[in-house]
């Protein structure tokens, strides 16, 4: 298959590889951590009612829209959203600049997410060497904070976090350089089965733990025991809706880039639903059965809740390290189990990282005519340069700013833009027909009005609620405890805006010189 | 675990396993025919 320029485009080599790569994009660290905490804090078992409603009315429709957009753009040689939005809107001038967010956001996300993923690699190694074994929870927490803060040499030299970050980037660079089928797909074909294997072993170990502060059954009860009154609480419904974005990686532009490497008549409905189902399995079945039950067994419910609320990485890293280092039986087995946990999170992370890097790499190819190898090299150098800011200024909330504005609020904003363009500008009729091109699954007709009315209404309600209750106070930095962090947080925002502005300028320049006919100037290979 | 918690867990897990199995079956079937 060739793009409209007559140059060959890369394609996925197999459907199973595509499903696993897309599932790898969706299954991330959050599946194993965010979901059980959200469920426990928002009604327990009853959380699943709004969760499944959000899955059917928000997650699945947006996922199908993104797949369809991506395949449609790929037909014209585009792998990124500026070109796709330009096509979908019939060449409206503003559309391609809005699409720049679909390149800048995943790129920024890639930078800080990969830094977090590199911590998992670090703790995989520390597990095998027994670096934190024999320490109680409080000292393991200090061990983690020393790792995260390069100026705290109490447990680690300042270079250690940087070393693991560089190693992770080098690994990702090698995978991404090999292309779609030779790199990303092969990583998914090896990584995803390994992830599921590790998760099953961990699940079996956690469910057979001897009772300590609680039993494993009490841990599961903590997550699943229903609180019926929560069903009348709007915050619970919005929490379930928000979870859908994180878990399915919606509103980022990564699904579109992956889907652009489909052939024009490849199915998107059944394949897309299959990736969503794989993600749900990883989240509901595996995610809910490992970390929280294990923490409840060792710490009891009140302390587990306190740890989960203290910091986003305290529970998955420090608490789980403390739990696994105290497993009954030989220490070597405990080290292996701890390694399985952190390496599982590392695999979940890198399969998402390669997806997050893909729109930026494709943009460099598409707009600047770079070869894939050169584009990957430039992306890794950019990640190293910007990532150093996180390495150095992490303790001042530099990463937390990006995580909120890109990884939380930005997803919903951008998904709303995508849906509006697809449904109201491209048109639901054309969109529906495009979605069913080569489809192996005919989407129930009810989804047509759902996509046109229910999903946008759901989205804009979520957006309005979050804007008032969270985004505005966060923007005004009302929750920042230490005033000395404020300049760093503003600088963090300035860097984000700067990256978006540079991407827009690159687009403007390349569009004016080679792409003003609406066609991609470079090969997307 | 309370019986209601067990029921919620079982139904939720069964739902995602069923969805995944049906999708996997249809993907494999269509791949074979395709």
Interface residues (C-beta under 8 A of the other chain):
Chain A: X15 X16 X19 X44 X45 X46 X48 X52 X217 X218 X220 X221 X223 X224 X225 X226 X267 X270 X271 X273 X274 X277 X278 X280 X281 X283 X284 X285 X288 X440 X441
Chain B: X1 X2 X4 X5 X6 X7 X8 X9 X11 X12 X13 X15 X16 X17 X19 X20 X23 X24 X26 X27 X30 X31
